[in-house]
């Protein structure tokens, strides 16, 4: 919270310094009895500005904001007849506030009117033309830095406080993207297993050869789905359009669909290849939801900077469940590409899906990052700060020249002082306050010394030149360039030097005390406007980095869930399909049993896809135990189950279920043994899970270097609940996986 706190501190000191000069003038003009009233009115002005208009939570366009603006106008103008010249500059706060509250079309005319009113007031209060010009420049400059400091302080605080919101939004966008990937890559594959399994189940007795072919196709689909899981877990590979077209053609042919393919696969941008691959897959999935399809055509054309895709089948009957969802997915995908989608019956009474997209379209896989909705904020803040820096510094320069005119009327003196001040202004704008300047570079230090010469050299020419007030440039730049301790030391030294130069003018308090205040204010404004603009840019980068970290964690979480939840299901489908394939001729009844389990597992896999995409999945440990026993038995292992855990918290049960699933997956993949022992128990506030199997081959160097991603994922999950996961070789070809998790937190 250093950035928002420092921003508010700078604003408070600058506003109090500006307002205190009015009190000094009240004292100077001998109105001692009115000091309390002046302080009260000033406190009201400052309180409204700091505690209301500077708060980022305040809606500056609400009715209450307009009421506060009216109250500030009363405090700015009503004391004017009483305090006269001492109060003539206080409408500067109102000028800055109208820029914050009113619409731009009204804000600038009102701002101009307020500035003009101070000049008119000064003129009728016996002011000279130089006094009128000075107060006009003073009010306009002060109004701008009141607006700028308030606006930038609000932005610094708002951007700082919004960092968690950005990460959350980025994660939400990534979750949507991930859900689309799951649907596009796994939805068709898993959906195809169910009808093929049902068909094979019906054909086991009547036509074993045909059932065998269907089982072979299920094996191909399940292996492809496993590959897709690995692809997503590796974080969104680019899909080859050629490979996807070949895969879809093979899948349709395997589904006994007479297919005609005509694809114009000339060179396309990378994002278009991935986009069209997803589009082809989704389109074919949509068409295949009509179960009686016998003929299908896929035509892809490139013409006049557009790509058209036509998928035609010969079935126009009612669609199956999920067709509406499929069409909605297609429509969203095409819409994100800036294309057009139509579905209808062509003159030959065939169902035709037509898509046309521009070649330059962006990929539908891309979602706006969370920085994009707020992108205009840091850009606006940066432009605002740059413009305000120029305007405020130039206004300060003009005031300094006018102060010099109060000291001397000699042309060459004024010309020389103006030259010094112009050089200081140019150096400030071109280097110290320029966006992108590396203020820590070695060249900054000699330039800072040159700035000191330029703002103090007029004192060598004539004694009263310290009245210029541009020493604030040096003070503010020192804070920007030097380390904090040294920078604030130089800042204080500049203020002391200016104060010392005014010792001889104690009879004129607004000058003797006011000049150091002006120097301090200008130093803080110089530092504040420049630092806040840089801070907005740094916060923008920090927020983006934070979002990327959250995004990386979310992707890791997704990849872990894919491995843990879908890996075993798809492996089980493959295993049981292979067994049914071998048994279909030898033992049809056993083959039917295995096929029934394949269908059940495929339905669970589809549910797992939805749970991973939604980010919520509570697993049943009891159901996982039954599945583990069935799979291990199917694989020919002797399974010994010792389960007695009672009631467990849902999060503990879910993590133990995923550990069990990973353990069984490892047994199926890596073990060549005959026995597996599974023990689950709860005792003394802890839940325990042990999976021990034999038949493990000799430990390899790779194993010694660290466990695979599955074990690491499980270790992270268990540790997240305060538990411990261990995996070790126990000798004699035995391998043990153990987890201990506290059941109360």
Secondary structure, 3 states (H helix, E strand, C coil): CHHHHHHHHHHHHHHHHHHHHHHHHHHHCCCHHHHHHHHHHHHHHHHHHHHHHCCCCCCCCCHHHHHHHHHHHHHHHCCHHHHHHHHCCCHHHHHHHHHHHCCHHHHHHHHHHHHHHHHHHHHHCCCCHHHHHHHHHHHHHHHHHHHHHHHHHHHHHHHHHCHHHHHHHHHHHHHHHHHHHHHHHHHHHHHHHHHHHHHHHHHHHHCHHHHHHHHHHHHHHHHHHHHHHHHHHCCCCCCCHHHHHHHHHHHHHHCCCEEEEEECCCCCCHHHHHHHHHHHHHHHHHHHCCCCCCEEEEEEEEECCEEEEEEEECCCCCCCCCHHHHHHHHHHHHHHCCCEEEEEECCCCCEEEEEEEECCCCCCCCCCCHHHHCHHHHHHHHHHHHHHHHHHHHHHHHHHHHHHHHHCCCHHHHHHHHHHHHHHHHHHHHHHCCCCCCCCCCHHHHHHHHHHHHHHCHHHHCHHHHHHCCHHHHHHHHHHHCCHHHHHHHHHHHHHHHHHHCHHHCCCHHHHCHHHHHHHHHHHHHHHHHHHHHHHHHHHHHHHHHHHHHHHHHHHHHHHHHHHHHHHHHHHHHHHHHHHHHHCCCCHHHHHHHHHHHHHHHHHHHHHHHHHHHCCCCCCHHHHHHHHHHHHHHCCCEEEEEEECCCCCHHHHHHHHHHHHHHHHHHHHHECCCEEEEEEEEECCEEEEEEEECCECCCCHHHHCCCCHHHHHHHHHHHHCCCEEEEEEEECCEEEEEEEEECCC
